[in-house]
Amino acid sequence: MNENANDAVSLYGFADACSDFDRRHPQWSAVLSLLWGAINMAFSRTQVMDTKIEKFVYFYGNLVAEDFMELFLMAVNGYGYGAMKLLRSMYEHTVTLKYLHDHPDEFEAFFDFDRVQQYKLIQPIYDTFGESPVSRHRSGHGTKVRGSKRQIYGEVLQVQNMR
């Protein structure tokens, strides 16, 4: 490779993999520059977030941007299968954001469903080991099957906030 002041050399990690990537995608640096500008415009500014959904969209959108940058680093360094694994979660995050944008009335149900997932994740640990390995306070698990019933995605979960 002829290296003079006019040659752009990309180095993201593994030199050979980066050179191969740059050779396969000669316009990538220009595209990345535009994309980086759009990401900065969206997330590197003073945010005015008054509602829970505005906060969620901002931080979840930022997660999608981070997913993309991680995916890019994996792909450019020759870890295509790792990049494909990240692509799935980035796609799911993007689809979730789009759905909640189109159906803002579903946000509370989406947000509340996290408690169902937390319960399903941690309950087998409590059933097997008791509460001593991880206290409910330290685990962040703030629900118990008792108290008032809530209908969430077709499942009935009795929720009582722990204090």
N, C-alpha and C positions, 0 to 999 in steps of 0.2 A: 504494500500500500504506500502510495506516495504521500508523505506527510509534510506539508508546508503550511504556511499561515492560513491559506484559503481552504484547506481540507478540514471538514468537521469530523471529529472523532468522538463517538459515543462510547462511554464506558459505564455500564451499570453494575457490573459484577465480574462475570467471566468474559474476558476480552474476545475470545473466539466466538462465543455464543452471541455477544453483542454485535460483533462485526457481521456475522451471518444474518442477524435480525435486520440490521441497517441495510444490508445488501438486498434482502427480500422485500423490505418496506422503505424505499428511498424517500417517500413523502412523510414518513412518520414524525420526524422532528417538527415539521411545520404543523401537522395536525395536533401533536402533543402540546405545542405552544398555545394554540387556540383553545384547546381543551383545558389546559392549566389556567388560562385567563378566565374561562367560564366558571371553573370551580372556585377560583379566588373571588370572582364577582358574587357568586352565590353564598359563599361561606366566610369570606374574610371581610366582613363589614359589621357595623353595629346592627344587632338584631333587636327588633321590637317584637316581643312575643307575649301576647296577653292571655292566650288560651292554651289549654293543654295540648290541643291538636297542633297548634302552630309550633310549639316546642318539640313535639314528637316529629313533625315533618322536617324541621330543621335538623335535628340530631340524627334521625334515621336517614335523611338525605346525605348528611355528612358521612354516615357509615357507608353508604353506597359509593361515594367518591373515594373513601379509603379502600374499600374493597377493590375498586378499579385500579388504584395505584399498586396495591399488592399483587393483583392479577397481572398487571403490566410487568412488574419486576420479575415475577416468576416466568412469564412467557419469554421475555427478552433474554433471560439467562438460560433458556433451554429446558425449563421445567413445565412443558406443555400440559402434562397430566395434572400437576398441581394447580396450574392456572385454570384448568377446566373445573376442578373441584371448587375453586373460589368463584368461578363464573356462575355456578348454580346458586350459591347463596346470594350473590349480587343480583341475579335475576329475580330471585324470590323477594328480596328486599324492595326492588324496583316495582314489582307487580303489587306488593302490599301497599306501597306508597300511592301508586296509581289508583288502586281500588279504594283506599280511604279518601283520596282526593275526590273520586267520583261519588262516594257514598259516605259523607261525613257523619251521617246518623249512625253508622256502624262502628265508629271509633271507640265508644265506651265499651261495647261488647268485645272488641278486639283487645282493648287495654285490660279489661277484667279477665279475659281468658288466660292471661299470664298467671293469674293465681291458680287456675285449674292446672296448668302445666307444672307450676312449682309444687303443687300438692302431689300430683302424679309422680313427679320425679323424686321427691324426698320421702314420701310415705313408705315405700319399700325399705328404705334405709332405717327409718324409725321402727318398722315392723321387725326387721332383722336384728338390729343392734340396740334398740331403745333410743332414748333421746340423749344419752350421755356422749356418744361420739361427736355429735354436732348439736349444740343447743338450738332451739327454734329462733332465739334472738340472734345468734351469730350467723345462722344460715341464711337469714333474710326471709325465711319462710314465715309469713304472717297470717296464715289461714289455718283453721281447724274445722273438722267436720262436726259442727254444732251450730246452733244459733239460727239465724234467718236463712231461708232458702232463696237462691237466685237461679234463674234459668239462664244458662250460658251455652250457646251452640247445641241445644238439644239435651244437654246434661244438667241434672240438678245437682248443685253443689251447695252444701250448707256452709255458710261462711261466717266466721266470727273473727274479727281482728284481734290479734294478741297485742298486749301493751307491755 
